[in-house]
Amino acid sequence: MKYPVMLDIRGKKVVIIGGGKVALRKAKGLIAAAADVLVIGSTVLPEIKALNVQFLEEVYRKEHLNGAFLVFICTDNREVNQAVADDASANQLVNDTTNQANSAFFNMATVTKNELVVGISTGGGNPSYAKKVKLEIANLVETLETEEIAYRVKKN
């Protein structure tokens, strides 16, 4: 059993190793959460380069992880992925998108409307089922009146 949590990553350094489609998807979500994103890849998609992120088109080195709060491993190279997992410090949260055993966390499917966020997880065991449930919950959430949440949540 995993412990569900929502992290405030505004301004925190997040490093994505890999410059492909999975990295692009992760980067978009991290930008929306106002993280300080650095993408490292021997090849980085033009769509990533067009985002508001830092990127380095080079091979992975351990130094790339310096100061990272979160690390996403998004390459198709097993050796590089394992090196990143091994190089990360005990204080860094790592998500290996190719190997759950190397991951301290994984992302949930989410449905968002205003301040309401609903997380859906199968514990990483069946992402396609989580996607199916997400669509069903999205239909339900769409009909909810969520504006009142702002009146109940004390904002800073």
Helices and strands as residue ranges (DSSP letters): E 13-17, H 21-32, E 36-41, H 46-49, E 54-57, G 62-65, E 70-73, H 78-87, E 93-96, G 100-102, E 109-113, E 116-120, H 127-142, H 149-152
